[in-house]
Amino acid sequence: MSHIFDPKKFRKLESPERKKMLPVQEVLSFLPLSSSSVIADVGCGIGYFSIPFAETAKEVIAIDINEIMIDELKNRVSTKNIRMFLGDFSDLLEEESIDVFFTATVIHEVDNLESFTKKAYDTVKSDGYIVYLDFIKKEMPIGPSYDKRIAKESVVSLFKSLEMSDIEVTTISDTFYIVKGKK
Ligand SMILES: C[S@@+](CC[C@H](N)C(=O)[O-])C[C@H]1O[C@@H](n2cnc3c(N)ncnc32)[C@H](O)[C@@H]1O
């Protein structure tokens, strides 16, 4: 099982099964998001989170390295407070420019998570947050193989190594975890 999501299967990201397993409202209720927040959704895919985030946040910056995803997202967006970019977030986001750096089912695809997280940290304002959502590290019929999964404890250690505070962890439907930490 590859750990890189096949972009041609983008419709799986908005399937009814996924909506049941990963309810956006449950994720939103854990996020430090308000009407004044600028949130970056890195690895946004087709906007499963970016689009609903735009109903709460002041601005959503949706970034993906895959063109198919960004093109699909453009077809789905109808509000003005979502800006969409194809590319590497570290080339696109200014230092200390965002309130929340969010990724969903992306970190298991990242080659060097430590370096990725340090760069993410730099983009966040002081008192801003990094939030990582990913698959729980256990064997299951969906998602990446066990060896590619990142344990939530590893994310917590990474956040602690950056001296982040207010670290909190939650799980969603026994399949996903979310870790958030404050800069
Ligand atoms: C499984 S999809 C998840 C999409 C979306 N976050 C969601 O939950 O519906 C993973 C996405 O992350 C993107 N991705 C992987 N590594 C990335 C990186 N370093 N920067 C930006 N996007 C990345 C992939 O192109 C893909 O669209």
The ligand as an SDF file (V2000), in Angstrom:
LIG
                    3D

 27 29  0  0  0  0  0  0  0  0999 V2000
   -4.8560   12.3040    1.2640 C   0  0  0  0  0  0  0  0  0  0  0  0
   -4.8510   13.9000    0.5200 S   0  0  0  0  0  0  0  0  0  0  0  0
   -5.7400   14.8390    1.7680 C   0  0  0  0  0  0  0  0  0  0  0  0
   -6.3690   16.0910    1.2390 C   0  0  0  0  0  0  0  0  0  0  0  0
   -7.1180   16.9430    2.2710 C   0  0  0  0  0  0  0  0  0  0  0  0
   -6.2330   17.4140    3.3050 N   0  0  0  0  0  0  0  0  0  0  0  0
   -8.2710   16.1900    2.8640 C   0  0  0  0  0  0  0  0  0  0  0  0
   -8.1800   15.7980    4.0400 O   0  0  0  0  0  0  0  0  0  0  0  0
   -9.2610   15.9640    2.1670 O   0  0  0  0  0  0  0  0  0  0  0  0
   -3.1830   14.4500    0.7820 C   0  0  0  0  0  0  0  0  0  0  0  0
   -2.8540   15.7050   -0.0030 C   0  0  0  0  0  0  0  0  0  0  0  0
   -1.6370   16.2690    0.4790 O   0  0  0  0  0  0  0  0  0  0  0  0
   -0.9150   16.7980   -0.6070 C   0  0  0  0  0  0  0  0  0  0  0  0
    0.4740   16.9330   -0.1510 N   0  0  0  0  0  0  0  0  0  0  0  0
    1.3340   15.9560    0.2060 C   0  0  0  0  0  0  0  0  0  0  0  0
    2.5090   16.4830    0.6220 N   0  0  0  0  0  0  0  0  0  0  0  0
    2.3680   17.8310    0.5340 C   0  0  0  0  0  0  0  0  0  0  0  0
    3.2160   18.9370    0.8150 C   0  0  0  0  0  0  0  0  0  0  0  0
    4.4660   18.7680    1.2550 N   0  0  0  0  0  0  0  0  0  0  0  0
    2.7480   20.1850    0.6290 N   0  0  0  0  0  0  0  0  0  0  0  0
    1.4770   20.3790    0.1480 C   0  0  0  0  0  0  0  0  0  0  0  0
    0.6370   19.3780   -0.1450 N   0  0  0  0  0  0  0  0  0  0  0  0
    1.0700   18.1200    0.0470 C   0  0  0  0  0  0  0  0  0  0  0  0
   -1.1690   15.8100   -1.7240 C   0  0  0  0  0  0  0  0  0  0  0  0
   -0.9350   16.3680   -2.9960 O   0  0  0  0  0  0  0  0  0  0  0  0
   -2.6540   15.4810   -1.4990 C   0  0  0  0  0  0  0  0  0  0  0  0
   -3.5070   16.3560   -2.2070 O   0  0  0  0  0  0  0  0  0  0  0  0
  1  2  1  0
  2  3  1  0
  2 10  1  0
  3  4  1  0
  4  5  1  0
  5  6  1  0
  5  7  1  0
  7  8  2  0
  7  9  1  0
 10 11  1  0
 11 12  1  0
 11 26  1  0
 12 13  1  0
 13 14  1  0
 13 24  1  0
 14 15  1  0
 14 23  1  0
 15 16  2  0
 16 17  1  0
 17 18  1  0
 17 23  2  0
 18 19  1  0
 18 20  2  0
 20 21  1  0
 21 22  2  0
 22 23  1  0
 24 25  1  0
 24 26  1  0
 26 27  1  0
M  CHG  2   2   1   9  -1
M  END
$$$$
